[in-house]
Amino acid sequence: MKKVLIIGGGFAGCCAAHVLMGQGFDITVVERGSFLGGGVKTHWYGGHPYTYGPRHFLTYDENLFAFLNQYVPMRRMTSEHENYTYVERDHQFYSWPPHQDDIGRMPDSDTIRDELKNLSPIANVNNFEEMWLGSVGPTLYSKYAESYSKKMWQVDSNALLDGVEFAAEGQLIGPLARLRSGPRAPWANTGIISAFPIAPNGYDDYFLLATREANVLLNTQVEAFDVENYRAKLAGEWQTYDVIISTISPEILMNGIYGKLRWMGREFWKIVLPVEQVFPDNVIFLYYANAEPFTRIVEYKKFYLNKSPSTLLGLEIPSTRNQLYPFPARQDQERAQQYLSAMPEKVFSIGRMGTYRYIDIDDTIAQCLDLKKKLA
């Protein structure tokens, strides 16, 4: 029986264990934390469920939705999920991403309409700034995205964000940089499914189901890697495997041979308020593109449909204290590709951290299903 080591017990690691279940593998999942699920794990505070950052399921692919839905029954919310952004200089909340119906409420509406009328879309988009300027013009860009993105990534210019996300077709980020009309839900009429688990504990039951045939080692750190020889040191002993599947940064797995990769993280503040609901109906996110230190506030009961006379808000503040978001710049992605290309044949790197791509749960499922084919 072939031995498989899965490094990391977040969604990617659990899904990898799941799709390889019953395929004749002896699977070990190593997780340095005390629980499975990583950032998708549901936690509780004051009787309120939440995750560290919103973890709704987004996909263009009905087949990937169907895969997850059979194990984690999902509630489609494509048409009801709305977002607002607060523009301090206007003293107004507007629909996010930009919506045609809000322009008339803006004090500079005439300027915006002139810019939209004379818009010259950029033929070859090279970075985040060009994507927005070519889609909505300079004024709406300055209201919605310019300061927000600089704050999110701690950069002086959004032109530095030149990763493949801002040039490739079919990325989920594309619809966010367009002026919309019709429904206010950001994913409506885009072909994107937005969904969330029906269960009050979110995705948690899946992690146990997915790893029920694996040897799960919680609170366990891989002390050293020797991927050339398919080895990992655990509890002071080198263990040899036939296959290694990693969900951690490729830089760590490959012992930093090509240099550091940049990451951004988040600090999460939880606030419980003595009212049943704070945001308007259907609004889940509030974005803040001004001088405040936080980027976004999430009212989690809108995802979980949690019934309570109080509500929990989660504030997200950009931080370099943890590694959650791969930096969307070409130089970093090219360095990550060096790491990925140097991995031996039976070493696989999956998930957002493992592939150093700003991907979502659906992409991770697709990677795991592809992994199953490769190892069949």
Beta strands, then each sheet from edge to edge (+ up, - down):
strand 1: 2-7
strand 2: 25-30
strand 3: 43-45
strand 4: 48-50
strand 5: 57-59
strand 6: 74-76
strand 7: 82-87
strand 8: 92-95
strand 9: 193-197
strand 10: 215-217
strand 11: 224-226
strand 12: 231-234
strand 13: 237-240
strand 14: 243-246
strand 15: 263-273
strand 16: 283-288
strand 17: 296-299
strand 18: 311-319
strand 19: 325-326
strand 20: 347-349
sheet 1: 10+ 2+ 1+ 14+ 20+
sheet 2: 3+ 4-
sheet 3: 5+ 9- 6+
sheet 4: 8+ 7- 16- 17+ 18- 15+ 19-
sheet 5: 11+ 12- 13+
end
